[in-house]
Amino acid sequence: MSRKTVFLTASIVLAAVALAGFSGSVRAGDPSGISTGTALDVRSATPGSPSLSELAAEVGHNKIALNFVWTLISGFLIFFMQAGFALVETGFVRAKNAAHTMAVNLMVFLIGALGYYLVGFALQFGGVGALANLGGTAPLNGQFTAGGWGLFGYKGFFLSSGGTYDVGVLALFVFQLVFMDTAVTIPTGAMAERVKFLAIVFSSLFISMILYPIFGNWVWGGGWLAQLGAKLGLGHGMVDFAGSGVVHMIGGAAGLAGAIVLGPRLGKYVKGKPTAIPGHHIPMAVLGTIILFFGWFGFNAGSTMAGTDLRLAVVAVNTMLAGAIGGLAAMLYVWLRYGKPDPSMMCNGTLAGLVAITAPSAFVNPTVSVLIGLVAGVLVVESVNLFDRVLKVDDPVGAISVHLVNGFWGLLALGLFADGTYGAGWNGVGGAEYLGVAGQGVTGLFYGDAGQFWAQLIGGLVALAWGFGLSYVFFKVLDAVMGIRVAPEFESQGLDLPEMGVLAYPDMLGSGVPVAVAASSTPGSGLNLNPALADAPKASTAPATR
């Protein structure tokens, strides 16, 4: 049979199949989907004729199922943020430490997941009670209290005791596990390029099992900070919708403690003045920032834990605007002040805006989210300058300024700008009426509730004290026991070979690790924040100690 015959035969067959699409038998299907899903699909004792109670049960089941899907997909988005953190941190360190930094960002999840499964989840949510959005996680009903103030939970260890082998509990666990992962990851950036891999193994266990979950219980698990409203009349108690304080301040405070105990990198300070140590791959850091921005929609909007809560649209818009304006503000501020739009500050400004909006994202309007992002973008630049030049804290990626400082700003912003349109009954306060208004939700100082601002301020100060104080003690003890900093010769060589036994860029072996070509500094390096550069705005590079 010739090729021409084969082609002609195939064409006739395809034409016949296409014509069949116009036949009544095909049109008898349901191409629009309107008729798919009928009374026959409702579970009923009498198929096709469900009773009213059976219909109500089906509606309730489907509502919870939709919430499950939304919560789990949001958790998967947040998990992908780990790739963003890995890229940002690795891009901001030198090439000789790239494999070490990447490996650390994977390892902290592996270790943190174990610690949270064993202990952390139970301490944080063991007494949270029933969560209506996830079908009522009733097994989580064990909270240790002192004088009526909640301190930590004790149900849910190993996810298998006391009835916690439950779909609602497990959905909550998936979502909260990835929040813990963010808190565990943040300190690694502040401690990069001189910390031992083993030290991060132990710190990941410490943060996932003790530091993060206990503070998380105080805010999200029915603990004492959440009770400030019901017991002391301070607004709705400490409110943190998605974690400016619970996640970012705790992670940033731990990073600050670790950076102080470690001390600065070799060559960072010469005669007391900061020296530029540029990162090796700015494009990698920019890509990581974009990935983090994408994942943040799961972080914030997903914190409704309900696909049926239409407020998630407000949360998504506020997240988008604050992140965008934060990056824009940082870019313009650095550009005007130092002569160049530093890409590293564009990245950290974007992340700062996202961190700041995380707590108030459900409680403020879009115009306020722009203001929050604007302040965050400027604040991160000045904070980097403060830690780098004044406090002499060496933070290679700017993690402390992004997460700790702007996490605090986010908590305070909620206490100032929450407009009362959402959150009625939050933390058991209000419900039907609050401040004499039916349905009034979480309300900030500028909308008539000074108590909410005080609750936020107290919560932020407690987060700083708990996160920094306990972490500082932990790192000092760990340093005394095993030493948490690598040997000076290993630090000079780079941590890839001495710590990991591999090189991120093996083709560089034998030719030496090249000086980074990136014109921008790593946040905190002082490159583009050096006042001397203000007089020479055309200079896009500066000598850097490698």
N, C-alpha and C positions, 0 to 999 in steps of 0.2 A: 504493500500500500504506500503510495507516494505521500510526501509531506503535504502536498496541496490537498489531497483527499482527506488526510487526517485533520488538517486545519478546517476544512469545510464542514466535516462531520461534527467537530467540536463546536463550531459556531452555531450549527443548527440545534445541537443539544442545549447550548446556553440560551439561545433564543426561546426554545420551548419552555425552559425553566422560568425565564423571565415572564413569558406570557401567562404561565400558571399563576403568577402573582396577582393577576387580574381576575382570577376565577372566584366564584362564590365560596368555594371551600376554604380558600385562604382568608377571604374577608370574614368568614364565620368565626375567626379567632377573636382576640381582644387586643388589637394593636395599640389602642389608646390607653389601655389599663384601667378604664373606668369600671369595667365589670369584674375585674380581678379582686377577689376578697369580698365574700358575701356572707350571708347568715350561715352558710354551710361551713365556713371557716371558724365560726365561734364554737368553742367547746360547750356542748350542751347535752343534756340527757335525752332531748328530742332533737336530732339533727335537723337543722334548717329552721327550727322554731325555738330559739333560745328565750328563756324568761328574762324579765327585767333584771333580776339579781345576777343571772348568768352574764348578761350584757355588761353590767356594772363591773363584774369581776374581770371580764376580758379587757375592758377599758383600763382598769387599774393595772392589770398585768402588762399591757402594752405601754402604758406610761412609764412604768419602772424599767421595762426593757429598753425603751428609748433613752432613759437616763443612764442605764448601764452602758449602752453603745457610746453615748457622748462622753461619759467619764473615762471609759477605757481608751477610746481613740485619742482623747486629750492626753492621757497618760503616755500613749505611744509617741505623740508629738513631743512631749517634754523629754522623753528618753532620747530622742534624736538631738536634743540640745547638747547632749554630752559630746557629740561630734563637733558642735560649734565651740564649746569650751576648749576642746583639745586643739582645734585649729587656731583659735585666738592665742592661747598660751604658747603654743609651739611657734607661731609666727613671731611672737614678741621676744623669744629667747634666741640665743646664738645657735648657729648650725651645729656646733659641737655638743649641744645638749638636746637636740631635737628628738632623738629616739627616747631618751629618758623622760622627757616631758610628755610625749605621746603615750608612753607606756603607763606613766603615773595616772593619766586621765582615764585609761581603761581600768587600771587596777582599783582605783577608788570605788568604782561601781561594783566590781566583783566582791571586794571586801565589805563595802557598805551594805550591799544587799543581804549578805549573810548576817551581819550584825543587826540590821533592822528586823529581819525575819526572826532571829533568836530572841531579841530583847526589845529593841527600839519601838516597834509598832505597838506592843502591849503597853509600854510606859507612856506612849503618846496618846493612844486612842482607846486604851483598855477600859476607860470609864466614860466614854463619850455618849453612851446611851444609844437610843434608836435614831437613825438618820432616815427621815421619811423619803428623801429622794432616792435612796438605794434600797427601798423595801423594808426599812426598819432593821438596822443591825443590832437587834436587841441583846445578843450575847455579850456585847461590849459594855458591861454594866458594873465593872469593878473599879472604883476610884478611891485611892487612899487620901484621906483628908485630915486636916488638923484645925480644930475649931470651926469646922464647916467650910474651910477653904481647901479647894482641890490642889493636890500636889503632884500626883502621878497615877497612871492607871496600872492595873495588874491583871487584866484579862487579855488573852490573845497571844501568849507566848507560844512560839512554834506554829501558830495558826491552826492548832488542832485541839486545843483544850477548851473545856467549858462551852461547847457548842459553837465555837468560832470557825469550824469547818462549814462555812456558810457563804453563799454566793455574794450576798451584800457585803460581808466582811472582806471577802477576797477582792471584790471590785475596789473597795476603799483602800485596801493594801496596795494594789497595783498603782493607784493614783498617787498615794502618799509616798511610796517607795522612791519614785523619781524626784519628788520634792527633796527628800532626804539626800539623794544623790547630788543635787545642786549644792546643798549646804556643805557636803563633804568635799566637793570639787573646788569651791572658791578658794580655800586657803592654799591650795597647791600653787596657784599663780603667784601669790605673795612670797612664797618660799622657794621659788624656782631657782635653778642653776647652782644651788649649794646644799640642798637637803638630801639626806640619804633616802633611798627607796624604801628601806625597811622602816624608817621613821614615819613615812607616810602610811605604810601598812597599819602601824599601831594607831596613828592619829585618825585614820578612817574608821577603825573600830570604836575609838573613843567618841568621835562625833556622832556616828550612826547609832550607838547603843546608849549614850548618856547625854551628851551636850545638847544635841538637836532635839531628841524626842521629849526630854523633860521640859524644856522651854516651850516646845510645841504643844505639850499638854496644857500648860498654863494659859495658852491663848486659844487653841483650837479643840482641846480635849475637855473643856469644861473646868479648867483650872482657875487659880486665884486671880489672874489678870483679867480673865473673861468675866469674873464675878464682881469686878470693881463697880459696875453699874448697878447690879441688883442689890449689892450689899452696902455700898457707900454712896450711891447716887451719882457716880461719875459717868454720865452718858449711858452708853450701852456697854460699858466696860471697854477694855482694850479690843479694838477691832482691826483686823489685818486680813483683808479679803483673800489675798493670794500669796503673801509672804514677804513683803518688804522687810519686816522685822524678824519673823519666825525663820525664814530661810536666809535672806541676804545679810541682815545684820549679824546673825549668829555666825554664818560662814565668814563674813568680813572681819568680825572681831577675833575669830580663831586665827585668821590669816595675819592680823596685826600682831597677836601674841607670838605666833610662830616666827614672823619676820624679826621681831625684836630679840627673841632668844637666839636666833641664828646669827644675827648681825648682818651687815651689808656684804655684798659680793666683793671679792678681791678687785682692787682698782676702782671701786665705785666712788670712794671719797679720797681725794688727794689734798692734803693740807686742809681738811675740813670742808672742801668744796666738792659738789657732785660732778662726776665725770660721765659723759655720755657713753652708754653701752647699747648701741642700736640692736634691734631684733634683726633676724636674718631673712624674714619672709613676710613683708607687709601684705602682699596679695593673699596669702594664707589667712592672715588675721582678718582681713576684710571679708573673705568668704565665710569665715567662722562667725563673724558678726551677723551676716545676713541669715545664716542658719539659725543662730540664736533668736533673732527677731522672728523668724517663722515659727519656731517652737514656742515662743512666748504667748502666742495666741492660745495654745493649749494650756499654758501655765495660768493665764489670767481668766480667759473666757471659760476654760474647763473647770475653774474653781466653783462655778455654780453647781457642779456635779449633777446637773439636770439639763438635758436637752429641751425640757419643757419649760425652763425658766427663760422667758424672752429677754430678760435683762442682759443676757449674754451678748446681744447686739451692741448695747451701750459699752460693755466691757471691751469688746473688740475694737470699737472705734476709738475709745480712750487710749487703749494700748498702742494702736497704730499712730495716733497723733503725738502722744508723748515721746515715743521712741524716735519718730522722725524729727520733731522739733528739738529734742535733746541733741541729736547728732548735728543738726543744722546750727544750733546755738554754739556748740563747742567749736565747730569748724569756723564760723564767723568770728568768734571771740579770739581764737588763736591767730587767725588770719590778720585781723586788725591789730592785734597786740604785738605779734612777733613777725609778721610779714609773709607767712606761708600757711596754707591750710593743712596742718599736720594730719595725715591719714590715721595715725594711731589715736589721735584725739577725736577724730570723727567717729571712730569705732567706739571708744569709751564714752563719748557723749551720747551716742545712741543707746548703749547699754545702760548708762546712768538714767536716761529718761525712762527706759523700760523698768528698771528697778524701782524708781520713784513712784511710778503709776501703779505698781503691783498691789500695794495696800488699798489705795482709794479708788481703783478702777471701776468698781461697781457703784460708787457712792457720789461721784461728781459728774458734772456735765462736760461735754467736749471742749468748751472754751477754757474751762479750768484745767483740763488735761494739757492743753497747749502751754498754759502758764507753768504747770508743774514740770513739763519737759524743758521749758526754757530755763528755769532756775537750775534744774539738774545739769544741763549742758555747761553752764558757766561754773557751777559749783564743782564739778568734777575736775575742771582745769585748775582752779584755785586750790582744791584739795590736794591734787598731785603735787603742785608746787610747794604746798605746806609740808607734806610728809617728806618730800625729796630734799628740799633746801633748808627747811627750818628744823624739823623734827629728826632728820637724818635716818628715816626709816626706808630701807631699800625694798621697793615693791616693783619687781620687773614688769608686771603687766597692768598695774594700776588697780588691782582687785580691791584694795582697802577703800580707795576713793569711790569706786563704782558701787560697791556693795554695802559697805558699812556706812559711809557718809550719806549716800543717797537713799539707802534703806531707811535711815533715820528721818531724812527729809520726807520720804513718802508717808511715814507714820504721822508726822506732824501735819502734812498737807491734808490728810484725811480729817484730822482734828480741827482744821481750819475751814475746809471747803465742802465737807459732806452736806448735801442739800436736803436730806430728809425724804427723798423720793423713793428710797429703797432701804430694806433692812428692818422693817417693822417686826418687833419681837426678837431681834438679834440678841443673843446671849440671855434670853429670857426677860428682856426689858421691853416695856411698852405693849406690843401686841395690838390690841384693838385701838389704843390711844396712847399718844406720847406728847408731852409738852402741850396738852390740851387740844391736840389735833388728831382726829381719827386717821389711822393708818400711817402716822408719821414714823419714818424710819430713822436711821443713823443720821445725826445732825451735828454739824461742826460749829465752831465758835462764831463764824461770820453769819451763820443762819440761826443763831439763838441758843446754842448749847455749849457753854464754856466747859462744862463737866467733861464733854467728850475730848476736848483738847488736853485737859489734865490727865485723862486716862491714857491718851496716846503718848504724852510726854513721860509719864511714869513707865509705861511699857517699853518705850525706847531706851530709857536709862537702865531699866532692869536687863534688857537684852544686851546692852553694852557691858554692864557689870558682870553678868553671868557668862556671856560669851568670851569676853576678854579675860576675866579673872580666873575662871576655871581652866581655860586653855593655857594661860600663862603658867599656872601651877603644873599642869600636865606636861607641857613641853620642857619646863625646867627639870622636873623629875626624870623624864625620859632622857634628857640630855645628860643628866648625872649618871644614869644607869648605863647607857649605851653610846651616848654621843649622837646628836642628830645631824651634825654637819660633816660633809665629806672632808678628807684630807686636802690641804692646800694644793698639793701636786695634782690631785685628781680634779679639783676645781679648775686649775689652769689648763689641764689637758682637755677637759670636757667630761661630762658624766656618762656619755654614751658607752664608751669602752670599759671604764673601770666599774661602773655600776650595772650595765646591761649586757656587756660583752658583744655589742654590735654597734655599728655606726649607721645613723640615718642616711648618710651620704657616703658610702664606702669609696666612691671614686675620688674623694678628697684625701684619703689616706696616702701619705707619701708626698703630697704636695702642700700639706698644712691646711688648716682650716682658714679659708679666705676671709678677708674683712668683708662684712656685710655691705652690700651695695645700696641698701635702703637708705633714703635720705631722711626719713622720719625717725625720731627716737622711739624707743620703747617708753610707754608712760612711766614717768618717774625718773627717767634718765637725765633730765635736765637739758637735753639737746636743744629742742626748740623752745624751751622755757627759760633759757639763759638770757638774762637781761641784755647781755652784750650783743645778742643777735638782733635786738630791736633797732640798733644803730646800723645794722648791715642786713636789711631784709632780703637782699638778693642771694645771700649765702644759704644754700639749701643743705649743705653738709658741714660736719665738723669732725675733728679728730675724735676717735672713740677708743678708749682702752679696751682691748680684747682680752 
